[in-house]
Amino acid sequence: MSLSIGVVGLGSFGSLFAELFCCHPAVSRVALCDREPDRIARLAKQPLFQKKFRAQDGFTSFEALCNSDVEAVAIFTQPWLHAPQAIYAMQRGKHVYSAVPLISVPSGDEILEWCERLITTCRQTGMSYMLGETTYFHPGAMFCRRQAAKGAFGTFIYAEGEYLHSFDSPGCDLRAVMAYRLASQAGKEWLQQLERYRQQGAQDSPMHYPTHSTSGPISVMRAYAVKVSAWGTPSSDSYFREGLTPFSNVTALFNMSNGATLRICEHRHCSVLRETFRIYGTDGSYENGIWYAKERAQPLTAEEMRDPLPTEVWNTYVEGCSVSEAYLGHEGSHGYLVHEFVSALEQGRRPSIHAWEAVRYTAPGVIAHKSALRDGEVLSVPDWGDPP
């Protein structure tokens, strides 16, 4: 198969993935789409795109791209646009790769509605959807899924997932990221929508974007959340007090479908920057790069934990992009995400982080926030079942 794909949203993150898609040997044609034509021109001038990008494949309209003859689109636009654009594209016969989150809006009920619409659209259209959750392809997650497939954990008992990331983190200042997004044309339009949300009394939450902490344990245990009890901590930071977010940090306990307990932390006003997970079973456990079996610790390197990429794919990444970008972004996940989406379409199979998986990573956070608002009341988590 020779795949044609349009990459939408060519900021720093989208541009990097445009290079990776262009490098992949199974991709024969790359279209570029952005509201700012100079971004398209900048990428088009790079030698990497000379063979796979045509002048007529530059689009300043997402709708125009979806009406073209490309087979798939990869969405790297603003997070509040992800689900609507994914659904629009699938309804026009395009397979979809979407950057995380599934959607970001200050309304848990609306997020659940978009989960429902995403599943319905996948069923009705038969098109493939993949959520680009980076944590899924962290080395530890790949290793633990291999161990789980062998039954090395035994019976799962307990797991933890954490995404601790202050809005003022020197390594990645989320406050600066948001300011950059809101300065764009799409951001200015979003500010008007935010005011309507404010008037409606809508609320946002760190738990509305929980996939960095939920995807690791859930993908390893192959289970889904059934019930949750959660608590939030108000913040003294003005960003939270004056915004739509009542809690800067939320911690949740989930009862899982396999009988295990899962603790998830989504903290945005804290003194630690950490994204990790731990899983404990009756026969084996995993903690921060260490595998425990029969009480013996086996430290592992990232290279030992990663699944190997096909040699021809890795070689084209190295030749077309810098090694650090192609392999080490978000703990080496970027190249894996691109390869998984492309190879799934090439092989006619469902991508690993498909729509049913994506909503299982997303919806639990929405209900966790609702529980926190009710002082830890135990609430049921909706589930859309397994894919057909």
Disulfide bonds with the S-S distance in Angstrom:
none
